[in-house]
């Protein structure tokens, strides 16, 4: 650009550029709206995907902070010969002797089906298991009662049961005081649990006291699952020692797991889906950018006489170039702003529905608007250069 062009271009003030750009967009509102929507959909998709991902991660972090990551579960599995193993009756006591273990509890599977009525099909259990549980179980697994009371020394000796959330729903039990059948015995429900995040197997269980299990079913006191809590810095060491401690003859038959790891793995799987959605959003954004470029090219072709007239009246190439780039930038910015509003709204709605903490940093919105400006500049550059090179004579003679 020559010094003369630069001097004349400087006479085109920012307010003039904004007015010219907005006039060009307002002259064809439907086309401009459709082009802006392409940008808006892409930006909205990307912001919503990032926002939902960050909010779900924040929820997981809060959940793990509340529940703790220091719980291990040990289950009696099969030995090398394929034979089912059992823990000893003092398995909980052995676990408590491991250095770093702070609390331990257990459950024991019972040979009894659970059903609602004596008229029910006794084989149609609905996947509900009968378990004998000790009094410390709820504290160790960070479980909470939804209704009623938990098992204690007194109630655990009588035919009383506490139902997991899923078990209560399948049996149609909505409040304590209802009666259910375990095997051939009638039990009174004294409590219903909320979903137990770290021990989801308890959700579909009917839990009774160990003393009652021993007297009613003739069961020994050998647990099938051990739950333990240890200090955070001792988790790895305790995990190594649980197998040899609970089953010295076949330590590899003891299946040890860390429930919080399963939650983290589930979140990682969700992140893979999030990445896929982000890719879809990027494609939508690219299509939106192409739409803006197409709109600007058509606009240049339709406005050749206008361009020629402005050139004839003294407008320089730089003026035309700036005008059309400004139109593309304004069009993209409006689409980006609309997309940011949509994206924030979707993130807020999902957070509200799922009871997640809203987590969407301001830089994400700023980056979204920045991307739209870049797309607008790239999409508008070629049409603007083409418009600026239009000959006044040829443009005025165009039909």
C-alpha positions in Angstrom: 0.0 0.0 0.0 1.4 3.5 -1.0 1.9 6.3 1.5 -1.1 8.1 -0.2 -3.3 5.0 0.3 -2.2 4.8 4.0 -3.0 8.4 4.6 -6.4 8.2 3.0 -7.2 4.9 4.7 -6.6 6.5 8.0 -9.5 8.9 7.3 -11.8 5.8 7.6 -12.5 5.9 11.3 -13.4 2.9 13.4 -17.0 4.1 13.7 -17.2 4.4 9.9 -15.8 0.8 9.5 -18.4 -0.5 12.1 -21.2 1.3 10.4 -20.3 0.1 6.9 -19.9 -3.5 8.2 -23.2 -3.5 10.0 -25.0 -1.9 7.0 -23.7 -4.7 4.8 -25.0 -7.4 7.2 -28.4 -5.7 7.8 -29.0 -5.5 4.1 -29.2 -9.3 3.9 -30.3 -10.4 7.4 -31.5 -13.9 6.6 -28.3 -14.9 4.9 -26.2 -13.3 7.6 -28.3 -15.1 10.4 -27.8 -18.5 8.7 -24.0 -17.9 8.4 -23.8 -16.7 12.0 -25.7 -19.8 13.2 -23.1 -22.0 11.6 -20.4 -20.4 13.7 -22.7 -20.3 16.8 -23.4 -24.1 16.6 -19.7 -24.9 16.4 -18.7 -22.6 19.3 -21.7 -23.7 21.4 -20.8 -27.4 20.9 -17.2 -26.9 21.8 -17.9 -24.7 24.9 -20.7 -27.1 26.1 -18.4 -30.1 25.7 -15.6 -28.5 27.6 -17.9 -27.1 30.2 -19.8 -30.4 30.8 -16.4 -32.3 31.0 -15.0 -29.8 33.5 -18.2 -29.9 35.6 -18.3 -33.7 35.7 -14.6 -33.8 36.7 -15.3 -31.3 39.5 -18.2 -33.5 40.6 -15.9 -36.5 40.7 -13.3 -34.7 42.6 -15.8 -33.5 45.2 -17.3 -37.0 45.4 -13.9 -38.6 46.0 -13.0 -36.0 48.5 -16.2 -36.7 50.4 -16.0 -40.5 50.1 -12.3 -40.9 50.4 -9.9 -42.9 48.1 -8.5 -45.0 51.0 -11.0 -47.9 50.9 -10.0 -51.3 49.6 -12.3 -54.3 49.0 -11.1 -57.9 49.3 -13.3 -60.8 47.9 -12.7 -64.5 48.3 -12.1 -65.8 44.7 -11.0 -69.1 43.3 -7.6 -70.8 43.8 -5.4 -72.2 41.0 -7.4 -75.3 40.9 -10.6 -73.4 40.3 -12.0 -74.1 43.8 -13.9 -71.4 45.6 -12.1 -70.1 48.6 -13.4 -68.7 51.9 -12.0 -66.3 54.4 -11.6 -67.4 58.0 -14.0 -66.3 60.7 -11.4 -63.9 62.1 -10.8 -62.3 58.7 -11.8 -58.8 60.0 -9.6 -59.1 63.0 -6.6 -60.2 60.8 -7.2 -57.2 58.5 -7.2 -54.8 61.5 -3.7 -56.1 62.5 -2.2 -54.8 59.2 -0.2 -51.7 59.8 -2.1 -48.6 58.5 -5.5 -50.2 58.6 -7.9 -47.9 60.5 -11.3 -49.7 60.2 -12.7 -52.9 58.6 -16.0 -54.6 58.1 -17.5 -57.5 56.2 -20.4 -59.1 54.5 -21.3 -62.8 53.9 -23.5 -64.2 51.1 -26.4 -66.2 52.4 -28.1 -69.2 50.7 -31.5 -67.5 50.6 -33.6 -65.9 47.9 -35.3 -62.6 48.6 -38.8 -61.9 47.5 -41.8 -59.7 48.5 -44.6 -62.1 49.1 -45.1 -65.8 49.9 -47.1 -65.9 46.7 -44.2 -64.7 44.6 -42.1 -67.0 42.4 -39.2 -67.8 44.8 -36.8 -68.2 41.9 -37.5 -64.8 40.5 -35.1 -62.9 42.8 -34.6 -59.8 40.6 -30.9 -60.0 41.2 -31.3 -59.3 44.9 -28.7 -61.0 47.2 -29.1 -61.8 50.9 -26.1 -60.7 52.9 -25.1 -60.9 56.6 -23.4 -57.6 57.6 -21.7 -56.4 60.7 -22.5 -53.2 62.5 -19.5 -51.3 61.3 -20.2 -51.8 57.5 -22.0 -48.5 56.9 -19.2 -46.4 58.4 -16.5 -48.2 56.5 -18.2 -47.9 53.0 -19.4 -44.3 53.7 -23.0 -45.4 53.3 -26.0 -43.4 54.4 -29.5 -44.3 55.4 -32.4 -42.9 53.4 -35.0 -44.1 55.8 -35.2 -46.0 59.1 -32.3 -47.3 61.1 -29.2 -49.5 60.7 -28.5 -52.9 62.2 -27.2 -52.9 65.8 -26.7 -55.5 68.5 -30.3 -55.7 69.4 -32.0 -55.6 65.9 -29.2 -57.8 64.4 -30.3 -60.7 66.5 -33.9 -60.7 65.2 -35.4 -61.2 61.7 -34.9 -57.6 60.6 -33.4 -56.4 57.3 -32.0 -53.2 55.8 -32.5 -52.9 52.0 -30.2 -51.3 49.4 -31.8 -48.6 47.3 -32.1 -50.8 44.2 -33.4 -53.8 46.2 -36.1 -51.6 47.9 -37.3 -50.3 44.5 -37.5 -53.8 43.0 -39.4 -55.2 46.0 -41.7 -52.2 46.0 -40.7 -51.3 49.6 -41.0 -47.5 50.2 -40.7 -47.3 53.9 -39.6 -49.2 57.0 -42.1 -51.5 58.6 -42.8 -53.5 55.4 -42.1 -57.2 55.4 -40.2 -59.3 53.0 -39.2 -63.0 52.7 -35.6 -64.3 53.0 -35.8 -68.0 52.1 -38.7 -69.4 54.2 -38.5 -66.7 56.9 -40.4 -63.4 57.1 -38.3 -60.3 57.9 -39.2 -56.8 58.8 -37.5 -54.0 57.0 -36.1 -51.5 59.4 -34.1 -49.3 57.0 -33.5 -48.3 53.4 -30.0 -47.2 52.2 -29.2 -44.4 49.8 -27.1 -45.6 46.8 -23.6 -46.6 48.1 -21.1 -45.2 45.6 -18.1 -47.1 46.8 -19.9 -50.4 47.2 -22.6 -50.6 44.5 -23.1 -54.3 45.2 -24.9 -53.3 48.4 -27.6 -51.4 46.4 -29.1 -54.7 45.3 -28.9 -56.5 48.6 -31.0 -57.3 51.7 -28.7 -57.1 54.7 -29.4 -58.8 58.0 -27.4 -59.1 61.2 -24.7 -61.7 61.6 -26.2 -63.2 64.8 -29.5 -63.7 63.0 -27.8 -65.2 60.0 -26.0 -67.7 62.2 -29.2 -68.8 64.0 -31.7 -68.7 61.1 -29.5 -70.2 58.3 -27.0 -72.1 60.3 -24.2 -70.2 58.7 -20.7 -70.0 60.1 -19.2 -66.5 60.5 -16.8 -66.7 57.5 -17.2 -63.5 55.4 -17.1 -63.4 51.6 -16.1 -59.8 51.3 -13.9 -57.5 53.4 -14.1 -53.7 53.3 -11.3 -51.8 54.9 -10.1 -48.2 55.4 -6.5 -47.3 55.8 -4.5 -44.1 56.0 -3.9 -42.5 52.6 -0.1 -43.2 52.6 -0.6 -46.8 53.6 -3.1 -47.8 50.9 -0.5 -49.3 48.5 1.2 -51.3 51.3 -2.1 -52.6 52.7 -3.2 -53.7 49.2 0.0 -55.8 48.9 -0.6 -57.4 52.3 -4.3 -58.2 52.2 -3.9 -61.3 50.1 -1.3 -63.0 52.2 -3.1 -61.9 55.4 -6.5 -63.2 54.5 -5.5 -66.4 52.7 -1.8 -67.3 53.4 -2.2 -70.6 51.5 -3.6 -69.0 48.3 -3.0 -65.2 48.5 -3.6 -64.8 44.7 -7.1 -66.1 45.2 -7.9 -62.9 47.1 -9.3 -60.3 44.7 -8.4 -56.8 46.0 -9.9 -53.7 44.4 -10.0 -50.0 45.0 -13.5 -48.7 44.3 -12.3 -45.1 43.8 -10.2 -46.4 40.9 -13.3 -47.7 39.2 -14.9 -44.2 39.5 -11.8 -42.6 37.9 -11.8 -45.2 35.1 -15.5 -44.5 34.4 -14.7 -40.8 34.2 -11.8 -41.5 31.8 -14.2 -43.4 29.6 -16.5 -40.4 29.6 -13.6 -38.2 28.5 -13.1 -40.3 25.4 -16.7 -39.6 24.4 -16.1 -35.9 25.3 -13.2 -35.8 22.8 -15.4 -37.3 20.1 -18.0 -34.5 20.7 -15.3 -31.9 20.6 -14.3 -33.2 17.2 -17.9 -32.9 16.0 -17.9 -29.3 17.3 -14.7 -28.6 15.4 -16.3 -29.9 12.2 -19.4 -27.7 12.8 -17.1 -24.7 13.4 -15.2 -25.4 10.1 -18.5 -25.6 8.2 -19.6 -22.3 9.8 -16.3 -20.7 8.7 -16.9 -21.9 5.1 -20.4 -20.6 5.3 -19.1 -17.1 6.3 -16.6 -17.2 3.4 -19.4 -18.2 1.0 -21.6 -15.5 2.2 -18.9 -12.9 1.7 -18.0 -14.1 -1.8 -21.7 -13.9 -2.8 -22.0 -10.5 -1.2 -19.0 -9.2 -3.2 -20.6 -10.5 -6.5 -24.0 -9.0 -5.7 -22.5 -5.6 -4.6 -20.1 -5.0 -7.5 -22.0 -1.9 -8.6 -21.9 -0.6 -5.0 -18.1 -1.3 -4.9 -17.6 0.4 -8.3 -19.6 3.5 -7.2 -17.6 3.8 -4.0 -14.4 3.5 -5.9 -15.6 6.1 -8.4 -16.4 8.5 -5.5 -12.8 8.2 -4.2 -12.7 5.1 -2.0 -9.4 3.4 -2.1 -8.7 -0.3 -2.3 -7.7 -0.3 1.3 -11.2 1.1 2.2 -12.9 -1.7 0.4 -10.6 -4.3 1.9 -11.2 -3.0 5.4 -14.9 -2.9 4.9 -15.3 -6.5 3.8 -12.9 -7.9 6.4 -14.9 -5.9 9.0 -18.1 -7.5 7.8 -16.7 -11.0 8.0 -15.3 -10.3 11.5 -18.6 -8.8 12.7 -20.6 -11.7 11.3 -18.3 -14.3 12.9 -18.2 -12.4 16.2 -22.0 -12.3 16.4 -22.1 -16.0 15.7 -19.4 -16.6 18.3 -21.2 -14.5 20.9 -24.4 -16.3 20.3 -22.6 -19.7 20.5 -21.0 -18.7 23.8 -24.4 -17.9 25.2 -25.8 -21.3 24.0 -22.7 -23.2 25.3 -22.9 -21.6 28.8 -26.6 -22.3 28.9 -26.2 -26.0 28.0 -23.4 -26.4 30.5 -25.5 -24.7 33.3 -28.5 -26.8 32.4 -26.6 -30.1 32.5 -24.9 -29.1 35.8 -28.3 -28.3 37.3 -30.0 -31.5 36.1 -27.1 -33.7 37.4 -26.4 -31.6 40.5 -22.8 -30.9 39.4 -20.8 -27.9 40.4 -20.8 -25.4 37.5 -17.2 -25.3 36.2 -16.5 -23.2 33.1 -13.4 -20.9 33.3 -13.7 -17.5 31.7 -10.7 -18.3 29.5 -12.8 -20.9 27.7 -15.4 -18.3 26.6 -12.6 -15.9 25.7 -10.9 -18.5 23.6 -14.2 -19.3 21.9 -14.6 -15.6 20.9 -11.0 -15.5 19.9 -11.4 -18.5 17.6 -14.4 -16.9 15.9 -12.4 -13.7 15.2 -9.6 -15.8 13.6 -12.1 -17.7 11.5 -13.8 -14.5 10.5 -10.5 -13.0 9.4 -9.5 -16.1 7.4 -13.0 -16.5 5.9 -13.2 -12.8 4.9 -9.7 -12.3 3.6 -10.2 -13.7 0.1 -13.6 -12.0 -0.6 -12.2 -8.7 0.7 -9.1 -8.9 -1.5 -11.3 -9.8 -4.5 -13.6 -6.9 -3.7 -10.7 -4.4 -3.3 -9.3 -5.4 -6.8 -12.6 -4.8 -8.5 -12.2 -2.2 -11.3 -14.6 0.8 -10.9 -15.4 0.8 -14.6 -16.1 -2.9 -14.9 -18.1 -2.8 -11.7 -20.3 0.1 -12.8 -20.9 -1.6 -16.2 -21.9 -4.9 -14.4 -25.5 -5.9 -14.7 
